[in-house]
């Protein structure tokens, strides 16, 4: 069984390899940069999801002129709000980013939130790709409700992460 420190090291390395400019939270001078890079990485993915979903909505409407588009609009609004939260975090100027010594448990938890966020957004990316395989309005409604739940989960993780950063 690996220790917490080893798990944190693995998680940190995975994120460093995945996200350009992500260098971890151990060094106070790099914390803000790491947070910004993570947010930019996630924001770009969510913006791509929004674009792909919009294109699918247009195609769906062309095939089904009488379709109810309100679920698409609800998802689009949720994605826009998520993007805004990623771009303008409430924890931007928090002392966590400059504090010389930080609790290792807090840093470990932060890495875990980062991994969860990346995984959840990747699930959304994969689910959007599956839209082309769906037939009928009922299946679309089910899938869009599923998207809404996934977006809600990303928001929840992001909020928990913000509270952790702002906690003393």
N, C-alpha and C positions, 0 to 999 in steps of 0.2 A: 504494500500500500504506500502511495506517495504522501509526502508531507504537504502541508498547505503551501509552504514556500516553493516546493517543486511544482505543484499545480499552478501556482501564480506565475512561475517562470515559464512554464509551457504555454499557458494562456497568453501571457504577454508576448512571447515569441511568435505565436500564431497571428496575433493582431499586428505585430510589427511587420511580419511578412506579407500580410494582406492589405494593410492600409499604409500608403506612402506618407511618411512624416510622423507616424505613430511611434513614440519612443518610450511610453510608459509614464508612471506616476511617481516613481521612486525619487527622482531628482526634481526638486521644486521648480527649477528654471524651465523644465520641459513639460510640466503638467498642463499648463494652459495651451501649449502648442499641441500636445497629444489630444486634449479635449476638442480643440478646434478641428484637428484632422479627422477625428472620429465623426464629428458632426457633419463635416463637409462630405465625407465618404457616404454616410447614411443619407444625407440630404440629396446627393446626386442620384442615389438608387431610388429614393422615393419619388423624385422628380421624374425619373424614367418610368416608374410604375404609373404615375399620374398621366404621362403622355401616352403610354401604351393602352391604358384603360380608356382614355379619351378617344383614341383611334378605334378601339373595339366598340365603344358606345356609338360612334358614327356609323360603323359598318352594321351594327345590330339594328340601328334605326332605319338604315337603308333597306334592310330585309324585312323589317317589321314596323311599318309606319305607325301602327296603332299601339306600339309598345309603351308601357309605363316607364318613363326615364327617371323618375324621382329617385330610385335607388342609386342610379349612377351619380346623380347630383349630390346625394348624401355622402357617397364614398369620395367623390371629388373634393367636397368641402372638408371632409376629415383629413384627406391627404394634404390639402393646402394648409390646414391648421398644424399638422404634424411637421411639415416643412418649415413653417414659421417658427415653431418651437425649437427645431433643430438649429435654425439659423440664429435665433435670438434667445439663448438660454437665460433663465432667471439666475443662474449661478455664475455668470460671467466674471464678476469682480470679487468673488468670494476669497476669503483668506486661505482656503485650502490650496489655491494655486501658488501662493507665495510662502506659506508656512514651511519653515526649515525642516521640521521633523514631523512626520505624519504616522499615525497608527497603522501598522502593517495589516491588521485585520480590515481596516477601512479600505486600504489600497487593494487588498485581495477581493473584497466585495465589489469594488469599483470595476476591476477587471472582469469579474463575473457578469456584472450588468452590461459591460461593453460587449462581451461575447453573446449574451442573450439578445441584445439589440441587433447585432449583426445577423444572428441566426433567424430572428423573427422577420427582419426585413428580407432576408434571402427566401424565406418561406413565401412572403408576399410576391416576390419576383417570380418564383416558381408557379404560384397559383395563377398569376396573370397570364403566364404562358399557356396555361391549361384552358383558358377561355375559348380558344378556337375549337376545342373538342366538345363543347357543350351545345346541346340542341334544345330549343324550346325556352319559353319565358320562365317556366317554373324552375328549371335548372339554373337559369341565369339569376333569378331571385335568390335561390339557395346559395349560389356562389357569392353573390354580392353581400349577402348577410354574413357569410363566412369571412369575406374581406373586411367587413366592418368590425367583426370580432378580432381579427388579426391586427388591424390598425389600433383598436382599443388596447390590445395587449402591448403593442409597441409604446403607446402613450403611457400605459401603466408603468412599464419598466423604466421609461425615461423619467417619469415623475419620481419614482423611488430612487433613481440614480441622483436626481437633482437634490432630493431631501438628504441623501447621504453626503453629498458634497457640501451642502450648507450646514450640516450638523457639526457640532463641536466635539 
